[in-house]
Amino acid sequence: MKTNSLKVFALAAMFLTAYSCSKKSAGPAAPQDTNTGGSTTHTPSPPGDVVGKVIVGYQGWFAAIGDGSPINRYWHWSQTWEQQPSPTNTAIRSWPDVRDYTTTFPTQYANLNNGQPATVFSSFSDQTVDVQFKWMKQYGMDGAALQRFNPSGLEGPVRDAMAAKVKTAAEANGVKFYIMYDVSGWTNMQTEMKADWTSKMSAYTSSSAYAKQNGKPVVCIWGFGFNDDNHNFSAAVCLDVIKWFQAQGCYVIGGVPTHWRDQTSDSRPEFLNTYKAFNMLSPWMVGRISNVNDSDGFFVNVNKGDQAYCNGNGIDYQPCVLPGDLQSRQRAHGDFMWRQFYNMKRVGAQGLYISMFDEYNEGNQIAKTAESQAFVPAGSGFIALDEDGTPCSSDYYLRLTGDGAKMFKGQIQLTAIRPTKPML
């Protein structure tokens, strides 16, 4: 989940990233970039592990007491991690479907309405990670951006362990992955991120599953330029970090404010030259749109201009596609998400970023979710996927994402009419 002033839901100390590096020439050279870090010639990128692909944001940040993890707490399930999650100690907005997991952990919720105990999974379980990457492969997703936050302190060891587990699962299931740094609240980001990459994360680029674009390992940095106290970095500092990763041979994606191009609203001023230094831009959309009309409005007033600017400056464009906050009844049994796939295909985007795979904290997850009230804890107030009266299978948004990926890649025709049936 991402923290900024316009988000629909916030938790402390966590969030996403961006990635970039120099690109191979795949056409006429674009005009030189006149940023303050020196001239950089951007040229369009050919298909690779992110260009022409659909990537899912992967938190991998759930744990439980007794799961063997270094944190040994109900990490991200509850507000007070030392205690089991309950209706008065919760950090989630949607209830997961846990039937595919071999090991789950107890909570203080009442039993599900079907009589089964209300249990949760742990991302630290190898089987959990493997199952989730199997879903990515089965339903047609190309890769996962593993969220990595400030690795110091209590959470550092479990974040390190999750990187290793994701590598194993990605290799086993034929899914690409890359590191996505989230700079939210990271005080010594400029030096510590470089040290973390050099001493730890760069080793993962030797994996056969690590995403490459233009022959370069992909890194994403989320949060540069956001106009709030959690992202209080100067344009010069951010540009230095981008250029440093590019000097390491990386293709760097930027998870940037929605209004990066106009530098209004959620963007700090004087950041355009910093944004232009990224190889790919992925503007944040959670909390910005909530229905089909919003998506259409952004398509006309924001996305078209973003794509034209990126085309003119040789920058790859990876807009977000989100299922919608289930608890706020935004999903319209998939019509909201499908309209975004349709609009982003029409705009000519180079890649798509799904926000998010396992974001039960904000209710924006596509991973398997309670399909009806039979699968949520009694009296909990959680909304299930059938909230508007349309029955939906627990894997519906995985299937919908798979069909969106097919349309994006031209494997099925462009259509405004959602082809995916909510219930098989």
N, C-alpha and C positions, 0 to 999 in steps of 0.2 A: 504494500500500500504506500501511497505517496502523501507526504504532508505538505500542504500549502493552504492559503487562506480561503480558497474556494472549494476545498474538498468536502465531501459529504460525510466522511467519517475519519477520525484521526486517532492513532495510537502513538505513543512516544517512541523515539529512537529506532526508526526503521524506515527503509525505503530504497528506491531503484536507481538506475544509472544510465550511462551513455558510452559509445565507443566510436573510434575512427583512426584512419591512417591514409597515406597517399594512395591514389587509385591508378590503375593501369589505364592507358588511353584506349578508348573503344569508339573513337570518332574524332571529329574536329576538336582541337583544343579550345577550352573555354577561356574567357578573359581571366587575367591574373586577379587573385584575391589580394586586395590592398589592406590586409589587417596589420595591426601594429606588431605582430610577431614575425614579420617578413613575408615576402610574396610566396604564395602557394598556388600552383596551377592545378585546378580541379578539372577532371574530365569524367564523362559518364562511366558508370561501372557496368560490366557485363553480369549476367546471372552468376550467382555464387551461393554461399550458404546463408546469406541474408537478402541479397537482391533477388527478386523473383520468388521469395519464400515467405511462409507464415510462421512467425515466432511467437511463443507464449511466454509471458512473464511468470517465473516460478519462484515463489517465496521459500518453500521448504523450511518453514520456521516453526513448525508445531512440535512440541515435545510433551512428555508426561512424566510424572514421578514413577520411577520403577522401569523406565524404558532403557536404562543403561547409558543414557546420554550424559555428557559432562555437566549439563545444566540441571538435570534431574528436577525439573519443575514443569508445571503446566504452561509452558512457554506459548504465548499467544492464544491459548484457549481461554484464559481467565485474566482478570485484571490483577488479582493477587496470585502470582504464579506459584506460590508455596501451597496453595489450597486448590482442591478440586474445583473445576468449573461448576457453576450452579446458576439458577435464574438471577441471583443477586451478585454473582461474581463471574461475569462473562465478558469476553472480548470479541465475540463473533456475532454476525448478523444472519448467517445461514447455517443450517444443520447439515453436516455431511452424511452421505450414504456410505456406510463403512462395511458393507457386506462382502467386498472383495478383499478385505484385509484379514490376515490370519491372526494378528495380535492387535487388540484394542485395550483401552484403559478406562477405568471407572470414572464416573462423574457423580455429582450430587443432584443431577436432574432426576425427575421422575422417569419411570419407564416410558418407552415410546408408546404411542397410542395402540400399537399392535401387541403390546405386552413385553416386547424385548427390552433388555436393559439399554439405557442410554450411555453408550460408550463413544470414545473418540480415538482417532489414530495418532501415531507419532511419526513425524517425518524422519526421525532418527532410525526407524526400523528399515533395514535393508529391503525387506519385502514391500513395504509401503512405497519406497522410492521406485523400486523396480516395477510395481504395478502401475504407478502413475506414468512412468516413461513408456510402459507397454501401451497405455491408453493413447499417449501422444502418437506412437507409431501406428496403432490400430486405426485411429480416427484421422490420420492424414496431416498431422502437424510436423513441421520440418525441424524445429529446434526449440530449445528452452534458454531463456536468459536468466541465469541464476543470480538472484538478488544478493548483493554483498554490501553490508553496512559497516560502519566503523568497527573493525575487528578487535578492538581493545576491550578489556573489562570482562564481565561475567559471561557475555555471549560469545566471546571470541573462539574458545575451543569448539563449541558446537557448530559455529559457522564454518570453521576449518574442516570439521568432520563432514559436514554436509557437502562441501565441494568435492571431497573424495568420493562420497556416495553417489553424487550426481554423475561424476565421471564414469564410474562403474556401470551405472544403470544406462547411461547414454550409449556407451560402447556395446553393452549387451543387447540393446534394442534398436540400434541403428538410427539414433536420433542425435542431432548436433546440439551442442551447448556452448555458451560463452559466459564470461563473467560480466555482471552489470553492477557497477558500483553506485550506491546511493549516498550522496554527500550530505543528506539532511542532518543538521546538528553536529557535524564533524568538525571540531575546533581546529585540529592540526592537519586538516585534509591534505594540503599541498605536499607536505613531506611524508606523511604516514601512508598515503595511497601509493606513492611511488615505492616506498619501502615494502609495502605489502605485495605489490606486483612483483618486485624484484626477488624477494625472499620466499614468496609462497605461490602466488597465483600464476605467474608466468610458466611454471613447470607444467601446468595443465595443457599448455598449447601444443605439447608433443603428442597428446592423445589423438588417435584417429577420429575421435568424435568431436574434437574442438573445432568450432566454426571458423572458417577462413573466408575472406572476401578479397578478391584481387590477389590471392595468394598470401594474404596477411591475416594473422590472428585477430579476431574481433574482440573489442572491448567496448563496453557501453558505460557512460557516466551520466547518471540521472541527477538533475537538480541545479545545474549551473544557470544563473540568471533569474531564478525565481525571486519575486519581490516580497519576501517575508523574512522573519528573523532566523529561520532554520537554514537559510541559504545565503548567509551574509558574506559572500566572497566577492572580491573585486573582479572586474573583467580581465585585468592583467594577470591575476593569479590563476583564473580559470584557463586563460589562453596558454599560460605556461604549462599547465598540466596536460592540456590537449596536445601541445607540441612535443612534450616529453614522451607521451605514449606513441606518438607518430614516429619519433626518433628511435623508439624501441622496435619499430617495424610493424606497428599495429594499425588496423583500420578502426577508427574511433567513431562510435555513434553517440549522439547527444540526446538525452532525454530532456527536452527543453520546455519552457512555458508554452501554453496554448497560443498566446499572442506574441511569439518571439519576433515575428517579422515586423510588426508595427511597434514593438517594444512598449506596449500599453498594458494596462490592467495587471496581469500576473507577472509581467516581465520588468526587470530593472532596465533603466535607460542605459545607453552607451554600451550595449552588449552585442549589437548586430555583427560586428567584425569577429567577435568571439564565436558566435553561433556559426558564422560562415567558415570557420576553421575546421569544423567537424566534417567528416566524410559522409555521414548520414545524419539526418535530423528526424527525431521521433517526438512530436509535440504531444504533451499530456492532454487527455480528454476526460478522465474521470471527474465527475462533478460539473462538467460543462454542458453535457447534453443528457436528456432523459427520455426522449421520445423520437418518433420518426420525423416530426416536423423540425425538431432541433437539428437532427442530422442533416436534413435537406438544407436548412438555413446555413449551417457551417460549410456544407459542400459548396454553396454559391458564394458565401461571403468570406470564407477563410481558406478552405482546402484548395480551391482553384488557384488562389493567389499564392499560397504556399508552394504548390507544385510548380507554378510558372517561375517563381523565384528560384527554386532549387534547380529547375531545368536550365535557367539562365546562368547559374553559377556552378554548374557541374556537381551539385550536391544530391545524394540519393535521399529519397523521401520515404519514411516508414510511419505512416499515421497509425494511431491507436484504433482498435475496434474493441468495444466492450459489450458484454451481454446485458448490462444494466444492474442496478441494485435491486435484488430480489425483494428485500424487505420493504422497499419503497414502491414496489409494484411497477417497476419501469419496463419489464421485459416484454410484455405483450406476446407471450408464448413464442418468442423468437423473432417477431417481426421487427423489433427495434434493432437487434443485432444484424439481421439480414440486410436492412436498409443501409447500414454502414458498410457492409461488404460490397453492396451494389454501388454505392456512391464512391468508395475508394477505388474500385475497379474502374469506374468511369473517369475518375480524375487522373488516372495513369500512375498511381503510386508504384514505387520500386519494390516495396516490401510492406508487410502488415505486421503489427505488434498487437497481440491479444492481451488485454488488461482485465483479468489475469487468469492464470490457470487455477490456483488454489487460494484465492483471496476470500476466504470465508469471513474474515474480519470485516470487510466492507460489503459483503454480499455480491461481489462482482466475479465470482468464480465460475469457470466452466466445468471444473471437475465434478464428479458424480455428487449429486445433492438429493436430499429428501424429495421424493417425487409426489408425495401426498401427505396428509396429516397423519396417516398411519405410521409414518417413518420419522416423526418429530416427537420430542418428549412432551408428554401430556402437560397441558397448562403452561407451556414455555413461551407461547406467543410467536414462535418461529413460523414464517410463511414457507410453504412448500412450492414446488415448481408448478403445481396446478392451481395457483392462487386465483387466477381469473376464470376458473371453471373449465379450462382446457387441460385434459389429462396429458402429462408429459412424463416420459421415462427418465430415470435418474441420469442417464447418459445423453440426454437430448442436446445439451449445449456442446458436448463433444462432437456429436454427429453433425450439428449445425455448423460448427467450426470447420469440420472436414469438408462439408459441401461448399462453404465459403472459400476454402482454400482451392477447391477444384475450379470454382468460377474465376477466382483471381488468376489462376494459372492457365485459363482457357480450356480446361478439360471438360467443362460444361458451358453452355451458352450463358451470356449475360442476361440476367432476368431480375426484375424487381419483385417477382413473386417467389416467395420462399419455397424451395422444393422439398425441404426436410419435414417429414411428418413428426409431430411432437411425440406421438406414441406409436411404436412399431406394432 
